[in-house]
Amino acid sequence: MTETPPRDPARFRPATRLVHAGRDPSAQHGFVNTPIYRGSTVLYPTYDDIVNRRGRYNYGTSGTPTMDALTDAWSELAGAAGTVVTPSGLSALTVALMASLNAGDHLLVTDSAYRPTRIFCDGVLARFGVETTYVDPLVGAGIAGLMRENTKAVLVEAPGSQSFEMQDVPAISEAVHARGGTLIMDNTWATPLLFPPHERGVDIAVEAGTKYLSGGSDLLIGLTSANARHFPAVRRTFDHFAMCAGPEDIFLALRGLRTMALRLREHGRQGLEMARWLQARPEVLRVLHPGLPEDPGHAIWKRDFSGASGLFGVVLKPVPEAAVAAMLDHLELFGMGFSWGGFESLVIPFDCTPYRTATRWAPGGPTLRFHIGLEDVEDLKRDLDAGFARLRAAS
């Protein structure tokens, strides 16, 4: 009889584990996928059972078989002791931070962090008595010199949001742990498929499953995974907030998980091809993509990552803002919208200048962030070629 799930899944490669992780058809009457469990109330058979909380589940916010299927699968994929699932990537980040910090603590955050992360740190954490200091994304092991006696956590993101600096996560991890701190990482760009965070010394990893886990641009979900030392605090914080995702969203995330390796591989391949094509354009000053040999972070990327996703940045040569608008306004295949990771290609203009505080953002021209979807790259090139023609005409 076929064994599902297979014994000792760690012996399989990631793509195989993605297909089978978190699945137990024998526990679901033979159905391949764990069904959607909707519910709040869980009934106990006896007085003794309810008084002593006997039973795997006791209330909808604490877990369901659907939620367990996803958390078990993600923990296996990430190499984590445990995972919690939240309604969004930002909420997953807040769980990680709240699990690691108390009033009076000091937090170090990369200056290239996702902007809503900064807003949370400067707003909510500040109100609760946590001081945040932003640091150069390229600080590496030098982070040790910035840690204080009350520095309890360091938050990294590799590559940086929008600006795509590569951080030396293993070096930072060693320095942080030598001083008793916690290392938190936003690993959304790579997912554990391309960067296994806990193998690289990350204590708590955050992923916006809204992106590549979903793949359909129709889901909001977040995941916070942690090693054995830090998962109890993560789980406790999650339970205190009751910040659980809805059952339908969890089911969609599980469905997306099964094909994530295939989609991510194609996003990465097409993204790198488009990055090289853009690099050769006369209108482009430089491309911000760690997979390019010319990128300052390429050596770190090549050492620590097994691939790239489809997200990268482009610095245009100086042109008026109206010329950038003329380029983007009539693109046919590139939508303009926030988020990324879906099947469709996207582009947005961005400017880090107003909120970078530890480092100066001076790229030398207007900046765009591209996400390369699953369209044919030749069609994408033609669409951008027409856009560049409009940019030149308006310059």
N, C-alpha and C positions, 0 to 999 in steps of 0.2 A: 504493500500500500504506500502511496506517495506520502511523504511527510511534509506537512505544512503547519507552521513554518519549518524550514530546514533546521537540523541540529547545527550548532556551532556556526552561526552566520558569519562570524568574523573571518572565516577562511575564504569567503567569497569576495570578489571585487565589488567596488561601490555600485556599479550599474546593476549588478545582480541583487545586491542588498536592497537597493531602492525598490525593486519589484516586490520583494518578499517581506521587507521589514514591517513590523506592526500588524501583520496579517495572521489570523488563526481561524481559517474557515471551519475547523472542527468545532469551535466554540460558537459559531454563527450558523449552525444547522447546514453547513456546507456552502453557504454563499461566499463568493470569492472576496468581496469587500465587506468590511465591518459596516453595518447599516447605521443610519442616523438614529441616535437615541435622543429623543426630545423628552424633557421632563424636569421637574423640580423635586417632587416628593418621591422618596424611596420608602417602601413599606418594610417593616420588620415583622417577622412571624410571631415573636413572643415578647413579653415584658422584659425578660432577662436579656434578650438580644438588643432591644432598643436602649436599655439602661447602660449596657456595656459596649454599645456601638459596634456590635458584631456585624460584619458584612463588609464587602469590598467598597460599597458606595453608601453614602448616607444623605447626600443632598446634591442637587444638580450642579451647584457651583464648585463642588469638590472634585468632580470627575464623572465621566461616563465611559462606557466601552469605546465609543467613538473617539473621545478625547485621548484615552489611553493608547489607542492604536496609533495616533499621530505622535504623541509624546514618546512612546516606545521606539517608533521608527526613527524619529529625529535624534534621540539620544544615541541610538546605534550608529546612525550616520555621522554624527558629530563627535563620537567618542566621549560622550558626557555621562555623568552619573545620573542625570535626570534633566527633564525639560518641562517648562510650563508654556501653555499656549494662551496668548492674549489677543485682544481685538484689533491690534495694529502694531506696526513696527515701533512707533514711538512709545506705546504703552509697554511693550517688551523692554525697551530701554529704561523706562521709569522704574519698572520692577527691579531691574539689575542695580540701578543707582540707589533706590530706597533700601534694598537688601544689604547694601555695602556701607552705608553712611549713617551717622548720627549727628545730632546738633553739636557744633564745635569742631567737626572734622573739616579737613581740607581735601579738595579734589583737584587733580590735574587733568586737563582735557586738551587734546590736540586742537590746534587753531583751525584745522581743516575739517572739523566735525560737522555733521549734518546740522543745518541751522536750527530746526526745532529742538534739537538736543541742547544747543546753547540757550535757547529761550527758556527751556525747563530749568537748566542750571542757574541762570541769572534771575529767574523768577521764583519758582517754587522752592528749589533748594536753598536759595538765599533767604527766603522767608522762614525757613526751618533752621537757620543758623549754620548752614554749610557754605564755606567759602570756596569759590572756583577760580583757578588760575589757568589761563590758556598758554600753551607752550608750542614752540616750533615743531611742526610735524617731523622734521628731520633730526630731532634731538638724539634719537637712539639711546645708547647707554648713558648719555649725558643727563638723562632724566633723573639720575641719582642725585645730582647736584641741586635739583629743584625741589626735592622732597623735603618736607618739614617733619618735625616730630609727630604732628597730628595729620599728616597726609595718609589717608586710609585707602584711597583708590586712585587709579589712573585709567582714563578712558582713551582708547585709540580707535582709529578707523583707517583701514588700508585697502585700497588707496583712499585718499582723502575725498570727501564729498565735493564734487564739482571741480576742485583743483587737482585731484588725482596724484598727490604726493604719496610715495610708498614709505611706510614706516617699518623700521626694523623691529618687528614684534618680538622675536626671540631675545634680542639684546635688551629691549625694554622690560620684558618679563623677568629676566635674570636680575636686573637692577631693582625692580619693584619688589620682587620676592625676598631679595637680600635685606630689605628694610621692612618686611612684614606687611606689605601692601597687597591690595587686590587689583588684578589686571582685568579690565572689562574691554571687550572689543565689539564694535559694530562690524559684522562680517557679511553684510548684505550683498556687497558687490561680488564676492567670490562664492558664497555658500560653502558649507563644509566639503563639497565635492572638489573644489579647487584650492581651498585652504582649510585644513583640519585644525580648528582653533585650539582645542585642548591639547593636541599633540605639540603645538608650538608654544605652550606655556600660558595660554589664556585661561583665567579662572571662570569668567562668566562671558558667554558669547551671546550676542543679540542678532537676530535676523528679522528683516521685514519680509515675511512670507508672501506679502502682497506682491512682491516682485517675481522672482523666478520659481518659487514654489507654486504659485498660482499659474502663471504663464498666460492667463486670459484677460488680464486687466479688469477683472470683475470681482475681486476678492480683497478684503482687508483682514490681515491676520499677522500676528507676530509670535516669535518663539524666543524664549530665554533658556539657554542650556548652561549647565554648570558642572564643575568637577565635584568629587565627593566631599571636599572640604566646604564648599560654598553652596551646594544645592539645598541643604536644610534651611538656610536663611532665605534663599530664593523662593522655595516652596512656602515657607511661613509668610513671607511678604505677599506672595500671590494669594494665599488663603485669606489674609487679613483684608486685602482689597477686593476680593471676590471678582477679580478682573478677568473673567473667562470669556473666550470667544463663543459665538453661537454654534450650535451643532451642524447647521448646514454649511457654514464657513469651514468648519473643521473637516467635514466630509469632502468638500471641494479641494481643500488643501491636500488631503490624502490622495485624491484622484490625480492632482497635479504632480505629486511626489513621484508617481510611477514613471512619468515621462521626463522628469526634470533633467536627467543626465543627457538624454538625446537633444533636448531643446537647448540646454546650456552649451553643449558642444557646438551646435550650429550657430548660436548667437556669437560665441567666441570666434569661430572661424570667419564668419561674415564680418564681424566687428573689426577684426584685425585686417582683413582685406580692404575694408572701407577706410580704415585709419591710414594704411599705406597709400591708398589712392588720394586721400585728402592731403597727406604729407607732400605729395608731388604737385599739388595745385599752386599756381602762382599767387592766388589770393590768400593763401594760408601762411601764417608766420611759423606756427609749430602745432604739433598734435600732442595732446596730453594722454598718452596711453602707455602703461608700463610694459606692455608686450613688445613695443618697438625698441630695437637696440639703441637708438639715439636718446631714449627717455632716461632722465637722471636716476629713476628708480628701477631701471631694468634689471640690474644685477640682483637686487633684493627679490624682485618678482620671480626671476628665473630660479633663484635658490629655494624660495619658500612656497611658491604657487605651482600648481600643475596645469594651469590654463588661465584664460581670461574670459570675462563676460563680455557682453555687447555694449557696455557703457564706457564712454570716454569723452574727452573735451577737445576743443579746437580753438586756437587763438588766431583770429584773422589779422591781416595787416590793417593798419589804421584806415578806417573809412567812416563817413558820417553815419549816424544812427539810422537815418532815413534809408541808406543803402542796405543796411542789415534787414530793416523792415521789408524793403522791396524783395530781398532774397527769400525771406521766410514766408511772406504773406501768401504767395501763390504756389507753394510746394504742393504737389499732389499726393505723394506717398508718405511724407514726414508730417505727422501731426504735431501740433504744439500743445503740450500738456505736461503736467507734473506726474511723478511716478515713472516707472519703467519696468522692464522685465517681461512685458507681454509680447504677443506675436507681431505687433505692429511697430514700425519705426517711429521715433519721436525726436524732436529737437526743441531746445529752449535756449534763449539768451540768458546769461547769468553774469553777475558781478559781485565778487566777494569783498570788494573794497569797504562797504559800509560796516561790516561786522568782524573783519579780521583784526585782532588786537595785538597778538604776539608777533606777527610777521606782516610784512608789507606785501600786498597783492598788487603787482604792477606787471601784468602779462605783456603789455606792449601793443594791445589792440583789443577790439571787441571779442568776447568769448562766447562760445556756444557749447552746449552739452548734447551729445548725440546718444541715442540708444538705437542700435541696429536690430531690427526685427527679423522676421523669417521670409520677407519678400526676396525676389531674385535680385542679387547685388547689381546686376547690369541695369535693371530698372531703377534702382536707387541712385546709381551714378548718373543716369540720364536726368533724373529729377533734380539732383543737386547741380548738375552742369547747367541746366536752365536757370536755376536759382542764382548761380554765380554770374551768369550773363546779365541778370537783372541787377545784381549788386554792382557790377562794373558800369552799367548804364546809368545808375543813380549816383555814382561816386563823383 
